[in-house]
Structures are given as C-alpha cells and as structure tokens.
C-alpha cells in the first residue's frame, strides 16, 4: 500500500522541507531494495540452476566460435594488407622509374647535346 508523502505546512522552514524530502527518498530507496530482494529470491527459488548452467555453457560455446571466426577474418585481412603493401612498393618503384624517364626526356628536349650522350 503506497504511503502518501507528508505535506509540510507553509510555515515550515526550508530545512524541514529538505529533511522530509531526504527521509522520503531514503524510505523509497529502502522499499525498492526490499522489493528487488524479494523478486530475486522468488526468481532463484523457481529457476532451475542446471538450465541456467547449460544456457551459460551454450553461450560460451557460441562465443568461442565467434572468436575463432573473428581471428580468421583478422588473419585474412592482415594478409590482404601485406599484399597491398607489396603492391604499393611495386607501384612506387614504377612511378620512380617513370619520373626518371620523364626527367630525361625533358632534359633531351631542353639540351640537344645531352641527347647524343644519353643515346650512346
């Protein structure tokens, strides 16, 4: 049965308002804790611990499978990144070669004398 909170009279000081609010808050908190305790006791009384244990084991087994799949996926991603890094090195080498070729072509266009020495 809910208890109605006391209503202070207007002549009460603000300190008494705070005191009443604090007491009411503590009272409600105690009541809530008691209700939760009763609820948990009932749940434990009517639940089968073997079922809970089996459910927990099943969840651990599922988590183990997920962890294995995640590990395999991470290993594949790591291999793909390694391959990309190797490709990147090859591309950078090709770009460097192209830049050197372009630089030599520009030199040949600017200085025809160099052309004969480069061709030789």
C-alpha positions, 0 to 999 in steps of 0.5 A: 500500500503506497504511503502518501508523502507528508505535506509540510505546512507553509510555515515550515522552514526550508530545512524541514522541507529538505529533511522530509524530502531526504527521509522520503527518498531514503524510505523509497530507496529502502522499499525498492531494495526490499522489493528487488530482494524479494523478486530475486529470491522468488526468481532463484527459488523457481529457476532451475540452476542446471538450465541456467548452467547449460544456457551459460555453457551454450553461450560460451560455446557460441562465443568461442566460435565467434572468436575463432571466426573473428581471428580468421577474418583478422588473419585474412585481412592482415594478409590482404594488407601485406599484399597491398603493401607489396603492391604499393612498393611495386607501384612506387618503384614504377612511378620512380622509374617513370619520373626518371624517364620523364626527367630525361626526356625533358632534359633531351628536349631542353639540351640537344647535346645531352641527347647524343650522350644519353643515346650512346 
